[in-house]
Amino acid sequence: MSWRLLLRRASHDKRAVAALEVALMAPVLTAILIFTVDFGLFLYAKLQLSNAVTAGAVYALANGQSISANSAGCATATPPCLTVSSFRASVVTAVQNATSITIIAPSIYYNTSDAAGTDTDAVFNSCYCPDSTQPAASQTAVTCGTACTDTTQPGSFVVIRASSSFRPMFPGDAWVPTGGLSAAAWVRVQ
């Protein structure tokens, strides 16, 4: 049998075409599937983190006006009043309980203080014009009752920042960001 006859028969034989098409398209379809799964998990983690920060912001908005200025007198008050440090702990609890993902140490600023040691009466009684382009601890106090540069009134605010880590299911997926996710919310409470 000649080569010409074999080529003619092979060119009319369509039995292996489907197998060849599947073999050529399988890597492309697998890459699309991997990207879709990893990107979906990334969006899920990002939304869960955002929802957790929102839960903390809702708590801060609902309870931020009931914080007592005199934390020394709160220990003997009946019922006990809400201090800045107990408020901060409650916001952290609200953030962590709002999601199933692991949140890495959420930070809660009340005005410019971020820890019990910096919760002073001066910080509590000061008014601020929050500027989200500046870190929360770098906000400057302004005179209460005077308008901010954006014509709003100064007041007290809470900044909630949270972060979480994300690892794709398929580590070689270069299209999905890896590492830390973060979210923040600024809430005016007074």
C-alpha atoms as one frame of an Amber mdcrd trajectory, in Angstrom:
protein
   0.000   0.000   0.000   1.409   3.374  -0.938   1.812   6.427   1.271  -0.578
   8.365  -0.839  -3.365   5.872  -0.233  -2.708   5.831   3.542  -2.824   9.643
   3.709  -6.048   9.759   1.744  -7.696   7.237   4.077  -6.418   9.050   7.193
  -7.698  12.395   5.930 -11.231  11.020   5.587 -11.207   9.210   8.957 -12.967
  11.389  11.599 -12.955   8.963  14.523 -10.093  10.553  16.512 -11.008  14.216
  15.932 -13.086  14.511  19.117 -10.303  12.979  21.208  -7.800  15.400  19.709
 -10.078  18.399  20.379 -10.556  17.336  24.016  -6.808  16.846  24.409  -6.135
  20.353  23.074  -8.894  22.109  25.061  -8.540  20.279  28.414  -5.595  22.377
  29.699  -7.380  25.630  28.798 -10.629  24.561  30.445  -8.748  23.328  33.530
  -6.937  26.680  33.872 -10.246  28.550  33.619 -11.777  26.267  36.272  -8.814
  26.757  38.640  -8.961  30.536  38.227 -12.726  30.573  38.802 -12.466  28.536
  42.015  -9.584  30.596  43.427 -11.122  33.933  42.467 -14.429  32.883  44.013
 -12.670  31.941  47.261 -10.799  35.268  47.198 -14.044  37.223  46.800 -15.673
  35.186  49.561 -12.829  35.940  51.986 -12.825  39.640  51.050 -16.600  39.918
  51.540 -16.478  38.046  54.854 -13.814  40.457  56.118 -15.825  43.445  54.929
 -18.951  42.084  56.628 -17.037  41.591  59.883 -15.805  45.196  59.865 -19.336
  46.350  59.053 -20.659  44.410  62.065 -18.145  46.231  64.264 -19.181  49.557
  62.729 -22.857  48.819  63.403 -22.048  48.027  67.042 -19.976  51.222  67.326
 -22.755  53.292  65.809 -25.395  51.795  68.103 -23.371  51.982  71.331 -20.768
  54.704  70.763 -22.844  57.453  72.343 -23.253  55.623  75.638 -19.534  55.639
  76.509 -18.785  57.314  79.820 -16.171  60.053  80.019 -15.235  59.230  83.601
 -13.851  55.719  83.499 -12.734  55.893  87.145 -16.344  56.287  88.306 -17.559
  53.425  86.122 -16.211  50.736  88.423 -18.626  51.665  91.199 -21.607  52.638
  89.023 -24.751  50.521  89.085 -25.299  49.304  86.430 -21.674  49.487  85.272
 -21.170  52.081  82.579 -19.484  51.526  79.244 -15.847  52.598  79.259 -13.744
  53.133  76.154 -11.764  49.952  76.859 -14.879  47.804  77.367 -16.415  49.414
  74.267 -13.270  48.550  72.295 -13.382  44.938  73.542 -17.056  44.669  72.556
 -16.316  45.973  69.039 -13.487  43.421  68.671 -15.897  40.668  69.763 -18.517
  41.866  67.263 -15.930  41.840  64.455 -14.599  38.380  65.293 -18.035  36.810
  65.803 -19.399  38.131  62.511 -17.412  35.784  60.291 -16.039  32.281  60.052
 -12.671  33.370  58.645  -9.738  34.017  60.971  -9.280  37.720  61.589  -5.808
  38.813  62.605  -5.973  41.184  65.605  -8.523  43.830  64.661  -7.508  47.309
  65.798 -10.113  49.679  67.182  -9.325  53.371  67.567 -11.499  55.643  69.666
 -10.532  59.119  68.440  -6.729  58.745  68.405  -6.286  56.080  71.087  -5.899
  52.429  70.237  -5.220  50.846  73.621  -6.326  51.191  77.214  -3.092  52.994
  78.151  -3.823  55.844  75.731  -7.483  56.301  76.734  -7.203  59.643  78.491
  -9.879  62.164  79.354  -8.176  64.609  76.966  -8.550  62.179  74.062 -12.116
  61.346  75.098 -13.225  64.981  75.457 -11.528  66.255  72.281 -13.272  66.770
  68.955 -11.792  65.650  65.682 -12.375  66.176  61.977 -11.545  62.692  60.722
  -9.319  62.569  57.657  -9.198  59.092  56.130  -5.975  59.965  54.282  -4.183
  60.138  57.662  -3.657  57.262  60.092  -6.193  57.235  62.934  -3.529  57.913
  65.559  -2.352  61.019  63.644  -5.653  62.898  63.667  -5.434  66.379  65.174
  -7.874  67.692  67.735  -9.929  70.752  66.793 -12.151  73.084  68.754 -15.560
  71.533  69.342 -18.354  73.470  67.653 -16.251  74.852  64.795 -16.791  73.530
  61.290 -14.333  71.153  59.700 -12.825  71.988  56.309 -15.530  69.891  54.652
 -18.192  71.934  56.554 -19.203  69.039  58.833 -19.096  69.406  62.612 -16.196
  67.801  64.508 -16.908  64.974  66.906 -15.677  61.650  68.224 -15.040  58.760
  65.881 -14.193  55.084  65.867 -11.906  53.474  63.310 -12.142  49.721  62.861
  -9.370  47.962  60.947  -9.176  44.231  60.399  -7.051  41.947  58.294  -6.965
  38.318  57.305  -4.669  36.151  55.239  -5.635  34.461  51.992  -3.996  31.522
  50.264  -5.374  30.263  46.967  -6.438  26.635  46.811  -4.062  26.169  43.884
  -0.743  27.840  44.837   0.458  28.259  41.268  -2.485  30.499  40.362  -0.719
  33.776  39.583  -3.884  35.722  38.703  -5.361  35.692  42.207  -3.708  37.899
  44.860  -2.170  36.084  47.805  -1.271  37.343  51.244  -3.152  39.790  53.395
  -6.627  41.177  52.959  -7.668  44.265  54.882 -10.782  46.314  55.499 -11.507
  49.473  57.471 -14.485  51.538  58.560 -14.684  55.039  60.038 -17.746  55.733
  62.213 -18.661  59.006  63.824 -20.169  58.248  67.229 -20.729  61.732  68.744
